[in-house]
Amino acid sequence: MIDLNCKAAVDITMIVLKYMNRNARMLETCFAAAFKRLPGFNVYAVSKVFLYSFSRSLGCKLFPRHIKVTAVCPNWVKPEFIQFAKILKTIKPSDIFHSP
């Protein structure tokens, strides 16, 4: 979790930063978990706190270069595929695939 949400995000940001020009904009996808206590998801939530803090600090550092950093913090998202996956769990392969 930490490698993905912290280390990978920082590594990718540093790679992309080399190619950003004046007046560019960077979006860092954080999450509302950065502002909540989430028992059972504590490492996940802390990784989002890190990313949020990193984004804010990066914005200050890049201010002289006129590069704006926005930390996007959406709330929980329930994609439609989760509901579809639950339906598929109840279907047996023989219900879908018929032998000729």
Backbone hydrogen bonds, N-H to C=O, Kabsch-Sander energy under -0.5 kcal/mol:
donor,donor_aa,acceptor,acceptor_aa,energy
5,N,1,M,-3.0
6,C,2,I,-2.0
7,K,2,I,-1.9
8,A,3,D,-2.9
9,A,4,L,-0.6
10,V,6,C,-2.5
11,D,7,K,-2.8
12,I,8,A,-2.7
13,T,9,A,-2.1
14,M,10,V,-2.6
15,I,11,D,-1.9
16,V,12,I,-2.6
17,L,13,T,-2.3
18,K,14,M,-0.8
18,K,15,I,-0.7
19,Y,16,V,-1.8
20,M,17,L,-1.2
23,N,66,H,-1.5
24,A,21,N,-1.5
26,M,68,K,-3.0
28,E,26,M,-0.5
28,E,70,T,-3.0
29,T,27,L,-0.5
30,C,28,E,-1.0
30,C,72,V,-2.9
32,A,74,P,-2.7
34,A,31,F,-2.1
35,F,32,A,-2.2
36,K,33,A,-1.0
38,L,36,K,-0.6
41,F,38,L,-2.5
45,A,41,F,-2.9
46,V,42,N,-2.6
47,S,43,V,-2.1
48,K,44,Y,-1.6
49,V,45,A,-1.9
50,F,46,V,-2.4
51,L,47,S,-2.0
52,Y,48,K,-2.4
53,S,49,V,-2.6
54,F,50,F,-3.1
55,S,51,L,-2.3
56,R,52,Y,-2.1
57,S,53,S,-2.5
58,L,54,F,-2.8
59,G,55,S,-2.2
60,C,56,R,-1.6
61,K,57,S,-2.3
62,L,58,L,-2.5
63,F,59,G,-0.7
63,F,60,C,-0.5
65,R,62,L,-1.0
66,H,63,F,-1.8
67,I,62,L,-1.7
68,K,24,A,-2.2
68,K,66,H,-0.6
70,T,26,M,-3.0
72,V,28,E,-2.9
72,V,70,T,-0.8
73,C,71,A,-0.6
82,I,79,P,-1.3
83,Q,79,P,-0.7
84,F,80,E,-1.9
85,A,81,F,-2.7
86,K,82,I,-1.9
87,I,83,Q,-1.8
88,L,84,F,-2.5
89,K,85,A,-1.7
90,T,86,K,-0.8
90,T,87,I,-1.1
91,I,88,L,-1.0
95,D,92,K,-1.8
96,I,92,K,-0.7
96,I,93,P,-1.0
97,F,93,P,-3.1
98,H,96,I,-0.6
